[in-house]
Amino acid sequence: MKAKAVFLCILFFFGKTMRAQLGGNMSFAFAFNPPSPRSMALGGTVVSQKNRDLSTTYQNPALLDPNLHKNELQISYSKFIEDINNAYVSYAMAVPKIGTVVGHIFVSDYANLEGFDETGSATGNFNATDYAFKISAAKTLNEKWRTGTNINFLYSAYERYVATAFGLDASLLYTQKDKNLDLAFVLRNLSYNVIPYNDTREHPSYEIMASISKKLEHNPLRITLMARNLQKWDLTYKENLNENQQINIETGELIQEEASFFEKGMRHVGVSAEMLFSKNFHLIFGYNHQRRKEMALAVRGGFTGFSWGFCINVKKYQISYAHGGYFPGQGANFFGIQKNLSDFTRQ
């Protein structure tokens, strides 16, 4: 009952700002980018896998576990598409009378861009950078249920234009230890645009996600099924469906194709598999169907939508790497390291 009450309050408070915005209508879209190698390897999002990786609390705060995340520091870097560079830092600490909290900083830097005015005249180069600041906290309701909250501050600076937004993520996590089963439900990026780029105040996009993870018995395989963007059924773009480019002979216009019910459902789906060979070595594979259908070429799909990575523990350092396919022949590389700082005082 307590968990239901929390979510009802959230939905009531943010009801006026919750709009089903995707694609070109999205604002502060960088907040949905994967922060770490593990999240990238699992298809871009991980919200139902309990483990030591601190970045999981960036996407689902209910995964915060004081036994796993106390005094942990994580640093990640990704060479994204073209000249885009992403960096992520998080730290978990124990706060008196509150418990364990995690601070996150995520930065997307787009390097120097060429500026032009409305007439096409060059105005010089400028910088563009996005920042996400989050604080994660979680509470155990009982032996099976946990709830979590992220308080978010988003900041974007493009040339002389600045925009900010405040918001939160809210989540529930159900764990059945005897069956190695985890279920998660997340309301992500419920935000309010405090300072707009211009006179028009935008409604930052939000996302509703659900996920289930199951570790097979007597088997190193853990399978995760993810459902994203549940706030909107049809995620297709009609211009992306016209692979055959059929034209109406009478009107000369392009015939707009309609995605099937099955295809619309699949646009929400992501699936991943993790081989837990030991506590010191994990091998991960993921697939994001929406990314593949939107970014792959009609004549060449390549590795688009697929991802893979690994995590290894070396002398109490957790080192991770991931590669994700975003375009045919071009992907993003992620590197990360995590360390429990208490190890230095024990030595």
WOQUILIN-V414026 format. One record per helix or strand of 3 or more residues. SS is the DSSP state (alpha for helix, beta for strand). FROM is the first residue (numbers start at 0). TO is the last residue. Records with the same first field share a line. If there is no record, write none. Layout:
SS = FROM-TO + FROM-TO
This chain:
alpha = 1-12 + 22-24 + 28-31 + 36-40 + 55-58 + 60-62 + 65-68 + 176-178 + 237-239 + 260-265 + 288-294 + 341-345
beta = 71-78 + 84-94 + 98-115 + 121-139 + 144-157 + 160-175 + 180-194 + 206-214 + 220-226 + 268-277 + 280-287 + 305-313 + 316-326 + 329-339
